[in-house]
Amino acid sequence: MLPIKLPPFFEDCLKSFAKCSVATNQCEELTGDINATLQTIIWNNKFICIDGKSVFLKTLAEEGILRIGDLISENNELITKRKVRELNLTPFELFRLVSVVNALPSEW
């Protein structure tokens, strides 16, 4: 419930967005199907939190890291050193990427 009163149209828009958002899926639902888990959006996902908050890292999103599957190599391993080097990340961005990987729910 919002602390303010919105016009009905905008309230319906917010409810529809919340209903269709990937981030509102239950963790149990995602763990049952590996393909669904790989398609899970990383950014602004309520299950992937740093300091209790969902995250969005624009520089990583612009590099094409959008879904869990983008962190997995062809060998089914987490993102490889070679791929990280290709991204030309600053040390801070690399630290943030490691933080995101560490924030992934262990069930996934």
C-alpha positions in Angstrom: 0.0 0.0 0.0 1.4 3.4 -1.0 1.4 6.2 1.6 -0.2 8.5 -1.0 -3.4 8.3 -3.0 -2.8 7.9 -6.8 -5.4 8.3 -9.5 -6.9 4.9 -10.4 -5.1 4.6 -13.7 -1.6 5.0 -12.2 -2.5 2.6 -9.3 -3.6 0.0 -11.9 -0.3 0.6 -13.8 1.8 0.0 -10.7 -0.2 -3.1 -9.8 0.1 -4.6 -13.3 3.9 -3.9 -13.3 4.3 -5.6 -9.9 2.3 -8.6 -11.1 4.4 -9.0 -14.2 7.8 -8.2 -12.8 10.4 -11.0 -12.8 11.6 -9.7 -9.5 8.4 -10.6 -7.8 8.7 -14.4 -8.6 9.1 -16.6 -5.6 12.6 -18.0 -5.1 11.2 -21.6 -4.9 9.6 -21.2 -8.4 12.9 -20.2 -10.0 15.0 -22.9 -8.5 12.8 -25.7 -10.0 13.7 -24.9 -13.6 17.3 -24.1 -14.5 16.4 -22.3 -17.7 14.0 -20.0 -15.8 16.7 -19.3 -13.3 19.2 -18.4 -16.0 16.7 -16.0 -17.5 16.2 -14.2 -14.2 17.0 -10.5 -14.4 19.7 -9.5 -12.0 19.0 -5.8 -11.6 16.3 -4.6 -9.2 15.6 -8.2 -8.1 14.3 -8.5 -4.6 16.3 -11.7 -4.1 19.6 -10.2 -5.1 20.5 -7.6 -2.5 23.5 -5.8 -1.3 23.2 -4.2 2.1 19.6 -5.2 2.1 18.8 -3.3 -1.1 18.2 -4.5 -4.6 20.9 -3.2 -7.0 21.2 -1.7 -10.5 24.7 -1.2 -11.9 24.4 0.8 -15.1 27.9 0.1 -16.4 27.5 -3.7 -16.0 24.0 -3.6 -17.6 25.5 -1.6 -20.5 28.1 -4.4 -20.9 25.3 -6.9 -21.4 25.2 -8.4 -18.0 21.4 -8.4 -17.5 20.4 -12.0 -16.5 21.9 -14.8 -14.3 22.8 -16.6 -17.6 25.0 -13.7 -18.6 27.3 -14.6 -15.6 27.7 -18.2 -16.8 30.3 -19.4 -19.3 29.8 -22.0 -22.0 31.4 -24.5 -19.5 28.6 -23.8 -17.0 31.0 -21.9 -14.7 30.5 -18.5 -13.2 31.9 -15.6 -15.3 35.5 -16.4 -16.4 38.6 -14.2 -16.0 38.9 -13.9 -19.8 35.3 -12.5 -20.1 35.9 -10.1 -17.2 39.1 -8.8 -18.9 37.1 -8.2 -22.1 34.6 -6.0 -20.2 37.4 -3.5 -19.3 35.9 -2.9 -15.8 37.4 -0.6 -13.3 38.5 -2.1 -10.0 35.4 -0.7 -8.4 33.1 -2.1 -11.0 34.8 -5.5 -10.7 34.3 -5.3 -7.0 30.6 -4.6 -7.5 30.3 -7.5 -9.9 31.8 -9.8 -7.3 29.4 -8.4 -4.8 26.5 -9.2 -7.1 27.7 -12.7 -7.6 28.1 -13.2 -3.8 24.6 -11.8 -3.3 23.0 -14.5 -5.5 20.8 -16.8 -3.4 22.6 -20.0 -2.7 19.6 -22.0 -3.9 20.2 -20.8 -7.4 
